[in-house]
Amino acid sequence: MTMTVELGALEQVVDRLVRDGRYGSKSEVLRTGVRLVQEHEARLAALLGKLEEGIADADAGRLSALEDARAAFEARWAADGG
């Protein structure tokens, strides 16, 4: 499927990535970018799901001590490359 896109100043970035040999074509750069957006959106959806779970747990009185919650968050953040 052929698509026309207006990249504005980003077109220079795409051109440079291809010219420098990082990618084989402009299409490859854009496919990689779209994949990264998909991954980002999936992680965001997972985070929002966990937030909703946390709110439901708080509403139901299922809470953890702040120190325990912070330690768990920091461990997860570090594991994800935070």
Buried (B, 14 or more C-beta within 10 A) or exposed (E): EEEEEEEEEEEEEBEEBBEEEEBEEBEBBBEEEEEEEEEEEEEEEEEEEEEEEBEEEEEEEEEEEEEEEEEEEEEEEEEEEE
